[in-house]
Amino acid sequence: MNIKKIRKDFPILNKNKLIYLDSAATSLTPNNVLNKMVEYYKEYRSNINRGMYEISQKATAEYEKARITVQDFINAKHSSEIIVTKNSTEGINIIANGINWNKEDNIITTSLEHHSNYLPWLRIKDQYNIDLKIVNSDNNGNLDINDFENKISKHTKIVSITHLSNVTGKVIPIKEIINIAHDNGAMVMIDGAQSVPHIGIDVNDLNCDFLVFSAHKMCSPTGIGILFIKKELQEEISPLIIGGGAVKWVNNYNYKLLTNTNKFEAGTPPIAQLIGLDKAIKYLKSIGLQNIENHEKALIQKVYNNLSQNKNIELYGGDLKNRIGIISFNIKGVNPHDLALSLNISSNICIRSGFLCAEPLIRNTFNASNGVIRLSTYLYNNERDIDIFLKNISELIN
Ligand SMILES: Cc1ncc(COP(=O)(O)O)c(C=O)c1O
């Protein structure tokens, strides 16, 4: 990977001399993605699926072409399995609220989840008075598969689990989880918000039922996410919102919804954003996800080697086995928000602090009552970013 060349693709890095170490929150956007969106706004800005005129046809074609790019990227069988949402959170809410719940059903999730993969299920638990089971992890955030096997039953309607923890960067053995869940007749939702941008996913190989991810974490614009729903299940999931673009016919007192994708995409979708995502996927593929993963692993190894030597630092997540791009820690006795602010003031470092929307894991499992500091990397980070970060940490401790 030619990092020097890659960095030139990201105007924000050059303009502000940023040391951006917060890509797990959101990523930066390269010029070609920005240019593609500007092309839409300047040349064929119009609504899709509505206009008979030329620019609307062009916008529709670009939008649908992008859907196929997403389909290929996650290896879905049909483009109609790709549903455009606002973000991962919306996708999880669509599924949680779209399932036809019975009172004997239960839901399984884990103690590793982001709040977006907790709260929708907590609400369903209260609304329908059904059981929510949480699979435990050990003190390093490794999922306890035995606990999962003990908790799953024929009454489990859905297992909803992250593919890659946003706190530790640990890859979860989801294939094993999916197989066990399917043996018990349960559906599986994969939260790919952190995995899809860094290691990709193959929904066909995994045979998962639902997948969500957020395009803004993979060099694309904000305001767009993807929900994959297996074709066979689309009929039984009710859409969260309905309206224009989702109906086959309407009369004064009745309506009939369209089937498949259209049913879930009522209203004007994020057109420029999906067209931007198409470019972002092509950009990431041209660099190679495996190269990006190797690069991130090398950067994180350097951080880990340095921080793990320092007795004033508490690292979370154990060793680096099966971990990608993320490291969370605390300097003993220092509030993580103070540390993040100080790093920003001294060296323009952008880094996340607090509970990272994963309060159960950070507070209960890691026992970090003020939260943590999280460093996260992506393709545009270089060794200099890491060196400056480590130098700052060492000076602050001194
Ligand atoms: C693992 C995980 N799931 C879900 C989300 C929610 O993503 P979004 O805010 O794009 O909906 C995030 C965001 O950080 C995440 O890291």
The ligand as a Tripos MOL2 file, in Angstrom:
@<TRIPOS>MOLECULE
LIG
   16    16     1     0     0
SMALL
NO_CHARGES

@<TRIPOS>ATOM
      1 C1        -20.6190   -2.1120   16.3110 C.3       1 LIG1
      2 C2        -21.4900   -0.9470   15.9620 C.ar      1 LIG1
      3 N1        -22.7820   -1.1490   15.7280 N.ar      1 LIG1
      4 C3        -23.6260   -0.1590   15.3960 C.ar      1 LIG1
      5 C4        -23.1520    1.1210   15.2810 C.ar      1 LIG1
      6 C5        -24.1230    2.2120   14.9120 C.3       1 LIG1
      7 O1        -23.7640    2.7730   13.6920 O.3       1 LIG1
      8 P1        -24.5520    4.0780   13.1650 P.3       1 LIG1
      9 O2        -24.2960    5.1350   14.1810 O.co2     1 LIG1
     10 O3        -23.9200    4.3700   11.8560 O.co2     1 LIG1
     11 O4        -25.9700    3.6920   13.0900 O.co2     1 LIG1
     12 C6        -21.8170    1.4060   15.5190 C.ar      1 LIG1
     13 C7        -21.3050    2.7830   15.4440 C.2       1 LIG1
     14 O5        -20.2720    3.1150   15.9510 O.2       1 LIG1
     15 C8        -20.9590    0.3380   15.8630 C.ar      1 LIG1
     16 O6        -19.6620    0.5450   16.1050 O.3       1 LIG1
@<TRIPOS>BOND
     1     1     2 1
     2     2     3 ar
     3     2    15 ar
     4     3     4 ar
     5     4     5 ar
     6     5     6 1
     7     5    12 ar
     8     6     7 1
     9     7     8 1
    10     8     9 2
    11     8    10 1
    12     8    11 1
    13    12    13 1
    14    12    15 ar
    15    13    14 2
    16    15    16 1
@<TRIPOS>SUBSTRUCTURE
     1 LIG1         1 GROUP 0 **** ****
